[in-house]
C-alpha cells in the first residue's frame, strides 16, 4: 500500500527532520584581501602565526569533523528522498524497486528522444 500526497506523488517511507549544524560556507582566510584568490573554497591555514589556525576568538571558523551532518539525513533532499542518477532503462527498473527511498534524476547525457 503506497500512501499518496494531495498532488498525487509518492511520499517517502520515513521522513526525518533535516537539521544542519552549519549552513554558512567555510570561507578561506584572507579571501577578501587578495584579488588573485578567485574561488572562496576552503583551504586549511598552515602558517606558524596564523590566528585562524590557532583558533583565536573573533576569527573565521575552521572546518572540523564536528560540523558533519546526521548520517540518517545526509544526502537527503527537502522532499525526503535521496537522489539517484538514471542513465538507462535498467537503472530506472532498479529505482522502481526502491521508490520509497530514492527519487530519480535523468542524467544530462541522455538525449531528449530517450527521455
N, CA, C and O of each residue as an XYZ file, in Angstrom:
460
protein
N       0.851     -1.173      0.000
C       0.000      0.000      0.000
C       0.892      1.229      0.000
O       1.717      1.403      0.897
N       0.729      2.078     -0.999
C       1.521      3.301     -1.122
C       0.634      4.484     -0.788
O      -0.418      4.686     -1.395
N       1.086      5.277      0.207
C       0.353      6.487      0.552
C       0.600      7.541     -0.513
O       1.727      7.706     -0.979
N      -0.450      8.252     -0.898
C      -0.322      9.296     -1.918
C      -0.493     10.667     -1.283
O      -1.277     10.840     -0.350
N       0.264     11.655     -1.811
C       0.091     13.025     -1.358
C      -1.108     13.632     -2.059
O      -1.716     13.003     -2.926
N      -1.448     14.861     -1.681
C      -2.578     15.549     -2.306
C      -2.316     15.792     -3.792
O      -3.248     15.789     -4.596
N      -1.036     16.006     -4.161
C      -0.692     16.253     -5.559
C      -0.591     14.960     -6.360
O      -0.522     15.005     -7.588
N      -0.581     13.805     -5.688
C      -0.535     12.546     -6.410
C       0.845     11.918     -6.426
O       1.023     10.881     -7.065
N       1.824     12.491     -5.758
C       3.166     11.934     -5.742
C       3.338     10.915     -4.633
O       2.524     10.847     -3.711
N       4.395     10.124     -4.721
C       4.690      9.116     -3.711
C       5.441      9.781     -2.569
O       6.342     10.587     -2.804
N       5.078      9.451     -1.335
C       5.761     10.016     -0.174
C       6.893      9.084      0.255
O       6.824      7.881      0.003
N       7.929      9.616      0.895
C       8.998      8.736      1.377
C       8.507      7.853      2.515
O       7.553      8.193      3.214
N       9.170      6.720      2.693
C       8.773      5.768      3.719
C       8.908      6.386      5.105
O       7.980      6.314      5.911
N      10.065      6.997      5.387
C      10.298      7.694      6.652
C      10.839      9.068      6.309
O      11.797      9.184      5.546
N      10.232     10.115      6.868
C      10.725     11.463      6.607
C      11.316     12.030      7.883
O      10.590     12.409      8.802
N      12.654     12.087      7.933
C      13.353     12.644      9.092
C      13.408     14.153      8.965
O      13.429     14.689      7.857
N      13.432     14.841     10.102
C      13.625     16.285     10.094
C      15.096     16.562      9.850
O      15.952     16.068     10.584
N      15.397     17.351      8.822
C      16.782     17.637      8.456
C      17.267     18.822      9.278
O      16.716     19.919      9.186
N      18.308     18.595     10.089
C      18.909     19.640     10.904
C      20.362     19.782     10.479
O      21.146     18.840     10.598
N      20.719     20.963      9.984
C      22.102     21.228      9.589
C      22.794     21.952     10.730
O      22.236     22.885     11.309
N      24.020     21.522     11.059
C      24.749     22.187     12.130
C      25.253     23.546     11.689
O      25.346     24.469     12.498
N      25.581     23.676     10.402
C      26.058     24.953      9.881
C      25.665     25.047      8.418
O      25.932     24.132      7.638
N      25.032     26.151      8.044
C      24.634     26.331      6.654
C      25.534     27.322      5.929
O      25.603     27.309      4.700
N      26.230     28.189      6.678
C      27.119     29.163      6.042
C      28.364     28.447      5.520
O      28.868     27.536      6.176
N      28.867     28.843      4.350
C      30.064     28.178      3.825
C      31.296     28.557      4.629
O      31.376     29.656      5.178
N      32.254     27.642      4.695
C      33.529     27.932      5.329
C      34.378     28.702      4.326
O      34.744     28.171      3.278
N      34.690     29.954      4.648
C      35.449     30.790      3.725
C      36.943     30.664      3.987
O      37.379     30.430      5.115
N      37.707     30.822      2.930
C      39.159     30.766      3.028
C      39.665     32.032      3.722
O      39.127     33.119      3.511
N      40.691     31.886      4.543
C      41.280     33.018      5.250
C      41.876     34.005      4.240
O      42.544     33.586      3.295
N      41.643     35.303      4.428
C      42.120     36.390      3.562
C      41.486     36.370      2.174
O      42.079     36.888      1.228
N      40.299     35.786      2.028
C      39.629     35.780      0.723
C      39.261     37.201      0.307
O      39.193     37.497     -0.885
N      39.024     38.084      1.280
C      38.649     39.457      0.974
C      39.863     40.345      0.719
O      39.713     41.461      0.223
N      41.054     39.874      1.046
C      42.232     40.715      0.973
C      42.900     40.686     -0.404
O      43.403     41.707     -0.873
N      42.905     39.520     -1.049
C      43.639     39.369     -2.303
C      42.681     39.079     -3.453
O      41.768     38.262     -3.332
N      42.910     39.765     -4.571
C      42.075     39.555     -5.746
C      42.445     38.269     -6.471
O      41.625     37.699     -7.191
N      43.681     37.813     -6.281
C      44.145     36.623     -7.002
C      43.495     35.335     -6.483
O      43.496     34.320     -7.179
N      42.946     35.370     -5.279
C      42.222     34.213     -4.762
C      40.802     34.305     -5.292
O      39.963     35.006     -4.726
N      40.538     33.598     -6.376
C      39.273     33.767     -7.094
C      38.132     32.973     -6.446
O      37.047     33.511     -6.223
N      38.380     31.697     -6.146
C      37.299     30.875     -5.601
C      37.363     30.885     -4.080
O      38.446     30.794     -3.502
N      36.205     30.995     -3.427
C      36.210     31.061     -1.964
C      36.267     29.697     -1.282
O      35.828     29.567     -0.140
N      36.803     28.670     -1.964
C      36.822     27.333     -1.377
C      37.769     27.275     -0.184
O      38.762     28.000     -0.126
N      37.452     26.420      0.745
C      38.199     26.313      1.983
C      39.587     25.719      1.743
O      39.729     24.707      1.057
N      40.592     26.352      2.309
C      41.950     25.803      2.391
C      42.405     25.937      3.834
O      42.187     26.973      4.462
N      43.023     24.916      4.353
C      43.469     24.944      5.753
C      44.649     25.892      5.905
O      45.627     25.771      5.168
N      44.582     26.837      6.847
C      45.719     27.728      7.061
C      46.880     26.980      7.713
O      46.683     26.237      8.675
N      48.090     27.177      7.189
C      49.240     26.412      7.659
C      50.372     27.281      8.196
O      51.434     26.768      8.550
N      50.150     28.601      8.258
C      51.210     29.489      8.733
C      51.478     29.330     10.220
O      50.589     28.950     10.982
N      52.707     29.622     10.630
C      53.055     29.428     12.040
C      52.398     30.478     12.930
O      52.163     30.219     14.110
N      52.097     31.653     12.390
C      51.478     32.719     13.176
C      49.995     32.897     12.869
O      49.400     33.874     13.324
N      49.385     31.999     12.124
C      48.005     32.184     11.670
C      47.033     32.182     12.846
O      46.979     31.237     13.633
N      46.259     33.279     12.942
C      45.285     33.380     14.021
C      44.094     32.456     13.785
O      43.436     32.042     14.740
N      43.811     32.131     12.533
C      42.715     31.204     12.241
C      43.120     29.796     12.648
O      42.330     29.078     13.262
N      44.353     29.388     12.310
C      44.824     28.048     12.677
C      44.900     27.894     14.186
O      44.614     26.824     14.723
N      45.293     28.983     14.881
C      45.411     28.935     16.340
C      44.076     29.166     17.039
O      44.009     29.143     18.268
N      43.002     29.390     16.259
C      41.630     29.498     16.740
C      41.444     30.620     17.750
O      40.890     30.416     18.830
N      41.912     31.802     17.386
C      41.704     32.969     18.241
C      40.249     33.415     18.153
O      39.578     33.198     17.144
N      39.777     34.039     19.222
C      38.395     34.489     19.287
C      38.138     35.585     18.247
O      38.978     36.464     18.052
N      36.993     35.534     17.589
C      36.616     36.563     16.636
C      37.073     36.314     15.220
O      36.769     37.116     14.337
N      37.790     35.239     14.963
C      38.250     34.923     13.613
C      37.332     33.885     12.976
O      36.437     33.343     13.625
N      37.574     33.617     11.681
C      36.696     32.696     10.969
C      36.859     31.282     11.524
O      37.926     30.907     12.012
N      35.789     30.519     11.439
C      35.794     29.158     11.962
C      36.529     28.231     11.009
O      36.475     28.401      9.791
N      37.220     27.247     11.580
C      37.915     26.250     10.773
C      37.011     25.039     10.589
O      36.160     24.748     11.430
N      37.206     24.349      9.497
C      36.468     23.124      9.218
C      36.931     22.045     10.194
O      38.132     21.861     10.388
N      35.992     21.336     10.804
C      36.350     20.145     11.571
C      35.190     19.157     11.555
O      34.091     19.479     11.104
N      35.447     17.962     12.049
C      34.505     16.862     11.904
C      33.215     17.092     12.691
O      32.197     16.466     12.396
N      33.243     17.974     13.679
C      32.065     18.230     14.489
C      30.936     18.916     13.733
O      29.793     18.903     14.191
N      31.239     19.517     12.576
C      30.209     20.178     11.776
C      29.491     19.215     10.839
O      28.619     19.641     10.080
N      29.830     17.938     10.870
C      29.203     16.970      9.977
C      27.728     16.796     10.283
O      27.305     16.934     11.430
N      26.942     16.494      9.253
C      25.504     16.321      9.434
C      25.184     14.923      9.940
O      26.035     14.033      9.925
N      23.959     14.743     10.384
C      23.486     13.458     10.862
C      23.527     12.445      9.719
O      23.120     12.753      8.598
N      24.020     11.231     10.004
C      24.155     10.233      8.942
C      22.798      9.772      8.413
O      22.709      9.329      7.268
N      21.747      9.866      9.214
C      20.418      9.451      8.737
C      19.848     10.458      7.747
O      19.076     10.085      6.863
N      20.220     11.734      7.882
C      19.660     12.756      6.993
C      20.675     13.276      5.990
O      20.372     14.218      5.257
N      21.865     12.701      5.929
C      22.867     13.163      4.976
C      22.456     12.775      3.552
O      21.985     11.661      3.326
N      22.628     13.662      2.620
C      22.294     13.497      1.188
C      20.796     13.402      0.934
O      20.388     13.007     -0.158
N      19.969     13.752      1.910
C      18.518     13.688      1.705
C      18.024     15.041      1.209
O      18.379     16.080      1.765
N      17.210     15.026      0.167
C      16.640     16.239     -0.408
C      15.521     16.758      0.492
O      15.041     16.023      1.355
N      15.095     18.010      0.307
C      13.992     18.535      1.133
C      12.688     17.751      1.014
O      11.860     17.801      1.924
N      12.489     17.028     -0.090
C      11.262     16.243     -0.220
C      11.339     14.902      0.512
O      10.354     14.163      0.535
N      12.493     14.571      1.113
C      12.619     13.350      1.913
C      13.253     12.184      1.190
O      13.457     11.131      1.794
N      13.575     12.337     -0.097
C      14.174     11.258     -0.868
C      15.671     11.495     -1.062
O      16.156     12.619     -0.937
N      16.398     10.410     -1.371
C      17.786     10.537     -1.818
C      17.782     10.539     -3.340
O      16.928      9.913     -3.968
N      18.747     11.252     -3.933
C      18.787     11.389     -5.382
C      19.502     10.190     -6.009
O      20.508      9.711     -5.485
N      18.971      9.715     -7.130
C      19.555      8.588     -7.853
C      19.656      8.975     -9.321
O      18.654      9.354     -9.928
N      20.839      8.887     -9.897
C      21.073      9.303    -11.276
C      20.724      8.158    -12.231
O      21.204      7.036    -12.068
N      19.888      8.451    -13.221
C      19.421      7.437    -14.167
C      20.016      7.720    -15.538
O      19.846      8.809    -16.086
N      20.721      6.722    -16.092
C      21.236      6.895    -17.441
C      20.678      5.907    -18.452
O      20.873      6.087    -19.654
N      19.982      4.859    -17.993
C      19.360      3.930    -18.940
C      18.119      3.300    -18.306
O      17.805      3.560    -17.144
N      17.428      2.480    -19.071
C      16.155      1.910    -18.635
C      16.363      0.905    -17.508
O      15.514      0.777    -16.625
N      17.482      0.195    -17.533
C      17.752     -0.796    -16.491
C      17.873     -0.130    -15.116
O      17.410     -0.669    -14.111
N      18.496      1.033    -15.090
C      18.612      1.766    -13.825
C      17.254      2.296    -13.370
O      17.010      2.438    -12.172
N      16.388      2.581    -14.308
C      15.036      3.018    -13.959
C      14.255      1.888    -13.300
O      13.467      2.126    -12.384
N      14.472      0.649    -13.766
C      13.817     -0.505    -13.148
C      14.303     -0.719    -11.718
O      13.525     -1.098    -10.842
N      15.600     -0.475    -11.483
C      16.153     -0.578    -10.135
C      15.520      0.472     -9.229
O      15.229      0.200     -8.064
N      15.310      1.657     -9.761
C      14.697      2.736     -8.988
C      13.253      2.394     -8.614
O      12.806      2.741     -7.520
N      12.530      1.732     -9.487
C      11.135      1.403     -9.203
C      11.003      0.432     -8.026
O       9.969      0.404     -7.359
N      12.047     -0.364     -7.770
C      12.012     -1.272     -6.625
C      12.285     -0.528     -5.312
O      11.914     -1.010     -4.241
N      12.932      0.643     -5.387
C      13.278      1.423     -4.191
C      12.610      2.794     -4.234
O      13.213      3.786     -3.825
N      11.372      2.862     -4.725
C      10.755      4.171     -4.969
C      10.290      4.881     -3.707
O       9.796      6.005     -3.800
N      10.425      4.275     -2.531
C      10.074      4.960     -1.296
C      11.300      5.603     -0.637
O      11.163      6.363      0.321
N      12.498      5.297     -1.150
C      13.728      5.855     -0.582
C      14.439      6.803     -1.535
O      15.036      7.789     -1.105
N      14.375      6.506     -2.827
C      15.136      7.275     -3.820
C      14.205      7.924     -4.834
O      13.154      7.378     -5.171
N      14.609      9.108     -5.320
C      13.925      9.725     -6.448
C      14.933      9.822     -7.585
O      16.136      9.926     -7.345
N      14.456      9.789     -8.793
C      15.345      9.730     -9.945
C      15.610     11.079    -10.562
O      14.755     11.964    -10.571
N      16.830     11.216    -11.084
C      17.191     12.383    -11.879
C      17.824     11.841    -13.153
O      18.778     11.065    -13.097
N      17.296     12.246    -14.291
C      17.817     11.759    -15.565
C      19.140     12.457    -15.849
O      19.243     13.679    -15.742
N      20.149     11.673    -16.210
C      21.485     12.207    -16.442
C      21.481     13.184    -17.608
O      20.640     13.092    -18.503
N      22.419     14.114    -17.592
C      22.443     15.174    -18.603
C      22.778     14.638    -19.989
O      22.421     15.256    -20.992
N      23.464     13.491    -20.058
C      23.876     12.975    -21.360
C      22.842     12.040    -21.984
O      23.139     11.386    -22.984
N      21.630     11.958    -21.418
C      20.542     11.217    -22.024
C      19.798     12.170    -22.948
O      19.388     13.256    -22.539
N      19.628     11.751    -24.198
C      19.039     12.646    -25.194
C      17.554     12.861    -24.949
O      16.920     12.133    -24.186
N      17.012     13.879    -25.615
C      15.589     14.207    -25.466
C      14.721     13.084    -26.036
O      13.618     12.848    -25.544
N      15.199     12.402    -27.049
C      14.430     11.321    -27.661
C      14.286     10.149    -26.686
O      13.227      9.524    -26.630
N      15.342      9.842    -25.916
C      15.293      8.693    -24.997
C      14.671      9.047    -23.646
O      14.356      8.148    -22.868
N      14.490     10.317    -23.355
C      13.860     10.705    -22.099
C      12.395     10.323    -22.120
O      11.680     10.566    -21.148
